[in-house]
Amino acid sequence: MNEVGMLAKLKHNLPWLIRYPDDAARAFLESTAFEKKHLIITVANHFEPGWSPNGILDHETQLKRLREYVATARTTADLVRDSDGTGFRHTNFYPAEQYDRELLDILAEMQSEGLGEVEVHLHHGVDRPDTSDNLRRQLVEFRDVLAERHRCLSRSAIDPTPKYAFVHGNLALANSCGGKFCGVDDEMLILKETGCYADFTLPSAPDRSQVSVINRIYESAGDLSKARPHDTAIRCEVGGKQPDSPMIITGPLRFGFRNAIRPYIEDGALTSALGSDISRLKHWRHANVTILGRSDWIFVKLYAHGFFDHDRSASIGEGAQRLFAGIVEEGEKSGSYSTHFVSAREMFNIATAAIDGHSGDPNSYRNYALLPIMQATEQTAAATV
């Protein structure tokens, strides 16, 4: 990278870099060593079976890759179980612009097996800036196909509209890349209006899309009709109001050191480059992403690209098996924490329960606010037999 490029990258990252020392101090002061912790872990998988460096793969190749992935996910779920007996799995954020009925049928089967709930991913505004109308159309059409044809996504008891979690393709949430890979300033408002309950895109550093708020669960404090409203925050807290717009659930963003001297950014990515050593857990814990006032529930949002072949082991295969089995075992041996593998929906539900003042075992709140359409459908069918 040339000097101009380095200066531009530094400029885009200064807002969060300046706040990093204060956040590290906040995390330390809010942590409490005397209480047993609950690690609530989810993996947001940017789930693109068609991805390749040379463009989208053909249908048959995607099917082959997906079947291989399902076999690996099934093995890992059998081998690695959390403190509640729940198998390790990802939440599969499938790209709306690459919809394929046969592939989504397989993902729905995975969900029915407990191998990962399906949520919404979207790449848009890539060749030219998108429009609000087109974005709304894409989200609503994909949301309804997932809900009606595949029985994916979720609903609340008081609203029949399907609800979804979101990951923005190319990280440009709410036009946070200066017009690239999005183009829709009022994207956050559209997400709210179309049933998005939470966003799992962040962190994105050192990308330009990274906002100044780090290591938080929060609601956007900015004007939802303008770009980057999530650059300022209303932090979620016990006894506070529930967010009126998509809850922003960020993963850890910390600095680490390799061989004690080489700095790197720890952002919760399950990649071969960052590795599968259990030493990563200390950074995830020290980020201390919590609902303010519920210090014993630590939310660890990780992410993966499940079809980057070189990262398959670290994200869902043998590397992931070693890492997450080690995390569960360490918690059981030390007695200092319990581990809970959750879906994105379950993480949102547990966070919502914390805001409402609930405490104790977070396993009790996996279905607190939103219930999977698939589960509700099965319960209705059973009741009519």
C-alpha positions in Angstrom: 0.0 0.0 0.0 1.4 3.4 -0.9 1.7 6.3 1.5 -1.5 8.0 0.3 -3.4 4.7 0.8 -2.0 4.3 4.3 -2.9 7.8 5.3 -6.5 7.3 4.0 -6.8 4.0 6.0 -5.5 5.7 9.1 -8.0 8.6 8.7 -10.9 6.2 8.3 -9.9 4.2 11.4 -9.0 7.1 13.7 -12.5 7.5 15.2 -12.4 4.0 16.8 -8.7 4.0 17.5 -9.0 7.2 19.5 -11.7 5.5 21.6 -9.9 2.2 22.0 -8.1 3.1 25.3 -11.3 4.3 26.9 -13.1 1.1 25.8 -10.4 -1.1 27.2 -10.6 0.8 30.5 -14.4 0.4 30.4 -14.2 -3.3 29.8 -11.8 -3.7 32.8 -13.8 -1.6 35.2 -17.1 -3.4 34.3 -15.6 -6.8 34.6 -16.0 -8.7 37.9 -13.6 -11.5 38.8 -15.6 -13.0 41.6 -18.7 -14.1 39.7 -19.1 -17.1 37.4 -19.5 -16.0 33.8 -21.7 -17.2 31.0 -20.1 -17.1 27.6 -22.8 -16.7 25.0 -21.2 -17.6 21.7 -22.6 -17.2 18.2 -20.9 -17.5 14.8 -22.3 -15.3 12.0 -21.4 -17.2 8.8 -21.4 -15.2 5.7 -22.8 -18.2 3.9 -21.9 -18.2 0.2 -21.6 -21.7 -1.4 -21.3 -20.0 -4.8 -18.2 -17.9 -3.8 -14.9 -18.3 -5.7 -12.1 -15.9 -6.5 -13.1 -16.1 -10.1 -16.9 -15.5 -9.8 -20.0 -17.4 -8.8 -19.7 -21.1 -9.2 -22.2 -23.3 -11.2 -25.2 -24.9 -9.5 -23.8 -28.4 -9.3 -20.5 -27.3 -7.8 -22.4 -25.3 -5.2 -24.5 -28.4 -4.3 -21.4 -30.5 -3.9 -19.7 -27.9 -1.7 -22.8 -27.5 0.4 -23.3 -31.3 1.0 -19.6 -31.5 2.1 -20.2 -28.6 4.4 -23.3 -30.2 5.9 -21.4 -33.4 6.6 -18.6 -31.4 8.4 -21.1 -29.4 10.4 -22.9 -32.5 11.5 -19.7 -34.1 12.7 -18.6 -31.0 14.6 -22.0 -30.6 16.3 -21.8 -34.2 17.4 -18.3 -33.8 18.8 -18.5 -30.4 20.4 -21.4 -29.6 22.8 -21.8 -26.7 25.2 -22.7 -26.6 28.9 -26.4 -27.1 27.9 -25.7 -30.1 25.6 -26.2 -27.9 22.5 -24.0 -28.8 19.6 -21.6 -26.2 18.0 -23.1 -24.6 14.9 -23.1 -21.4 12.9 -26.0 -19.0 12.0 -26.1 -19.1 8.2 -26.6 -15.7 6.6 -27.5 -16.5 3.0 -27.0 -13.9 0.3 -30.4 -12.7 -1.0 -29.0 -11.9 -4.5 -27.8 -15.5 -4.9 -31.1 -17.2 -4.0 -31.3 -20.8 -5.1 -34.3 -22.9 -4.1 -32.5 -26.2 -3.9 -29.7 -24.8 -1.8 -32.1 -23.1 0.6 -34.0 -26.4 0.9 -30.8 -28.0 2.2 -30.2 -25.1 4.6 -33.7 -25.5 5.9 -33.0 -29.2 6.5 -29.9 -28.2 8.4 -31.9 -25.9 10.6 -34.4 -28.6 11.3 -31.5 -30.8 12.5 -30.2 -28.0 14.8 -27.2 -27.3 12.5 -27.7 -23.6 12.1 -30.6 -21.2 11.6 -30.9 -19.2 8.4 -30.8 -15.4 8.3 -30.3 -12.6 5.7 -27.1 -11.5 4.0 -27.1 -9.1 1.1 -24.5 -7.7 -1.3 -25.9 -4.7 -3.2 -24.7 -1.4 -4.7 -21.6 -3.2 -6.0 -21.6 -2.0 -9.6 -23.5 1.2 -8.9 -25.2 2.7 -5.9 -28.5 1.0 -5.0 -31.8 2.8 -4.4 -34.0 2.7 -1.3 -36.9 1.2 -3.3 -34.8 -1.6 -4.8 -33.3 -2.4 -1.4 -36.7 -2.6 0.2 -38.0 -4.8 -2.6 -35.1 -7.2 -2.3 -35.3 -7.5 1.5 -39.1 -8.1 1.5 -39.1 -10.6 -1.3 -36.2 -12.6 0.2 -37.7 -12.4 3.7 -41.0 -13.7 2.5 -39.5 -16.5 0.4 -37.5 -17.7 3.4 -40.5 -17.6 5.7 -43.2 -19.0 3.4 -41.3 -21.4 1.2 -38.6 -22.6 3.5 -40.1 -22.0 7.0 -37.0 -20.1 8.1 -36.6 -16.8 10.0 -38.7 -16.1 13.1 -41.8 -14.3 14.5 -42.9 -12.7 17.7 -46.0 -13.5 19.6 -47.5 -10.1 18.8 -46.6 -9.6 15.2 -47.0 -12.1 12.3 -44.4 -10.2 10.1 -41.3 -12.4 9.7 -38.3 -11.2 11.6 -34.7 -11.5 10.5 -31.1 -10.8 11.5 -28.8 -9.1 9.0 -25.2 -9.1 7.8 -24.3 -6.6 5.1 -22.2 -7.8 2.2 -18.9 -6.0 1.8 -19.5 -4.6 5.4 -21.0 -1.3 4.1 -23.9 -1.2 6.6 -26.1 1.9 6.1 -23.8 3.3 3.4 -20.8 3.4 5.7 -18.3 3.1 2.9 -18.9 6.5 1.4 -21.2 5.2 -1.3 -19.4 2.0 -2.2 -21.2 -1.4 -1.9 -24.5 0.1 -0.8 -25.5 3.7 -1.7 -28.7 3.7 0.5 -28.4 6.3 3.2 -31.6 5.2 4.9 -30.8 1.5 4.9 -31.1 1.3 8.7 -34.6 2.7 8.5 -35.5 0.2 5.8 -34.1 -2.7 7.9 -36.3 -1.6 10.8 -39.4 -1.3 8.6 -38.9 -4.7 7.0 -38.5 -6.7 10.2 -34.8 -6.7 10.9 -34.4 -7.3 14.7 -30.6 -7.2 14.9 -27.5 -6.5 12.8 -24.4 -8.7 13.1 -22.1 -7.0 10.6 -19.6 -5.4 12.9 -16.7 -5.2 13.6 -15.3 -4.4 10.2 -11.9 -2.7 11.1 -9.6 -1.8 9.4 -12.2 -1.3 6.7 -13.6 2.1 6.1 -17.1 0.9 7.2 -16.0 0.5 10.9 -17.8 3.0 13.1 -16.5 4.6 16.3 -18.6 2.4 18.6 -16.8 -0.8 19.5 -17.4 -3.8 21.8 -21.1 -2.9 22.5 -24.6 -4.1 22.2 -26.6 -0.9 21.3 -29.2 0.9 19.3 -28.3 3.5 16.7 -28.5 7.0 18.2 -28.3 8.8 14.8 -31.0 9.7 12.4 -32.0 6.4 10.7 -32.7 8.2 7.4 -29.1 9.3 7.1 -25.9 7.3 6.5 -24.0 5.7 9.4 -26.6 6.3 12.1 -24.9 3.5 14.2 -21.8 5.7 14.5 -23.3 6.9 17.8 -24.9 4.7 20.3 -27.6 4.2 22.9 -26.1 1.3 24.9 -28.5 -1.5 25.9 -28.8 -1.8 29.7 -30.7 -3.7 32.3 -34.0 -1.9 33.0 -33.6 0.3 29.9 -36.0 0.4 26.9 -35.9 -2.2 24.2 -34.3 -0.9 21.0 -36.8 0.7 18.6 -34.5 -0.1 15.6 -32.2 -3.1 14.9 -30.1 -4.0 17.8 -26.4 -3.7 16.9 -24.5 -6.7 18.3 -20.8 -6.3 17.7 -18.1 -8.9 18.0 -14.8 -8.3 19.8 -12.4 -5.7 18.5 -9.1 -5.8 20.4 -5.4 -5.6 19.7 -3.3 -8.7 20.3 0.4 -9.6 19.9 1.9 -12.5 18.1 5.1 -13.8 19.6 4.7 -11.0 22.2 5.9 -8.4 19.7 3.8 -8.4 16.5 0.5 -6.6 16.8 -2.6 -7.8 15.1 -6.4 -7.0 15.2 -8.5 -9.6 17.0 -11.9 -9.3 15.5 -13.4 -12.7 16.1 -12.8 -14.1 12.6 -12.6 -17.9 12.4 -9.8 -18.1 9.9 -6.6 -20.1 9.4 -4.6 -16.9 9.6 -5.8 -16.1 13.2 -5.7 -19.8 14.1 -7.5 -22.0 16.5 -5.5 -21.5 19.7 -7.5 -21.2 22.9 -5.4 -18.1 23.8 -7.9 -16.2 21.6 -10.5 -16.6 24.2 -8.9 -14.1 26.5 -9.4 -11.3 23.9 -13.0 -12.3 23.4 -13.7 -12.2 27.1 -11.7 -9.0 27.7 -13.7 -7.2 25.1 -16.5 -7.6 27.7 -19.5 -7.2 25.3 -22.4 -7.1 27.8 -25.8 -5.6 28.5 -24.9 -2.9 31.0 -25.7 -4.1 34.5 -25.5 -7.8 33.6 -21.8 -8.4 33.9 -21.9 -12.2 34.1 -23.4 -12.6 30.6 -20.7 -12.0 28.1 -21.8 -12.0 24.4 -19.2 -13.3 22.0 -20.2 -12.7 18.3 -17.7 -14.4 16.0 -17.8 -14.6 12.2 -16.7 -16.8 9.4 -16.8 -17.2 5.6 -17.8 -20.9 5.5 -16.9 -21.4 1.8 -13.4 -19.9 1.9 -11.7 -23.3 1.5 -8.5 -22.3 3.3 -10.6 -21.4 6.4 -12.9 -24.4 6.5 -11.0 -26.1 9.3 -10.8 -23.0 11.5 -14.5 -22.1 11.0 -16.3 -25.5 11.2 -13.8 -28.4 10.9 -11.0 -29.8 12.9 -9.6 -26.5 14.0 -13.0 -25.3 15.3 -13.5 -28.6 17.0 -10.2 -28.2 18.9 -10.9 -24.6 19.8 -14.5 -24.8 21.0 -14.1 -28.2 22.7 -11.1 -26.6 24.5 -13.2 -23.6 25.5 -16.0 -25.8 27.0 -13.5 -28.0 28.8 -11.6 -25.1 30.3 -14.9 -23.6 31.6 -15.8 -27.0 33.2 -12.4 -27.5 34.7 -12.0 -24.0 36.1 -15.6 -23.5 37.1 -15.2 -19.8 36.1 -17.6 -19.9 33.2 -20.3 -21.9 31.4 -20.4 -22.0 27.6 -23.6 -21.5 25.5 -23.6 -22.0 21.7 -26.5 -19.9 20.4 -27.9 -18.8 17.1 -28.1 -15.1 16.2 -31.8 -15.2 17.1 -31.1 -16.8 20.5 -28.3 -14.2 21.2 -30.8 -11.4 20.5 -33.4 -13.2 22.7 -31.0 -13.5 25.6 -29.9 -9.9 25.3 -33.6 -8.8 25.3 -34.2 -10.9 28.4 -31.2 -9.1 30.1 -32.7 -5.7 29.2 -35.9 -6.8 30.8 -34.0 -7.6 34.0 -33.7 -11.3 33.8 -30.7 -13.1 35.3 -29.5 -16.6 36.1 -28.9 -19.2 33.4 -29.2 -17.6 29.9 -30.1 -21.0 28.5 -33.6 -20.3 29.8 -34.1 -17.4 27.4 -33.1 -18.8 24.0 -36.8 -18.4 22.8 -37.6 -15.3 25.0 -38.9 -12.9 22.3 -38.7 -14.5 18.9 -39.6 -18.1 18.0 -38.4 -19.8 14.8 -41.2 -20.1 12.2 -40.1 -23.7 11.7 -40.6 -24.6 15.3 -43.9 -22.7 15.6 -45.2 -24.5 12.4 -44.2 -27.9 13.8 -46.0 -27.1 17.1 -49.1 -26.1 15.3 -49.0 -29.3 13.1 -48.6 -31.5 16.2 -51.5 -29.8 18.0 -53.9 -30.6 15.1 -53.0 -34.3 15.0 
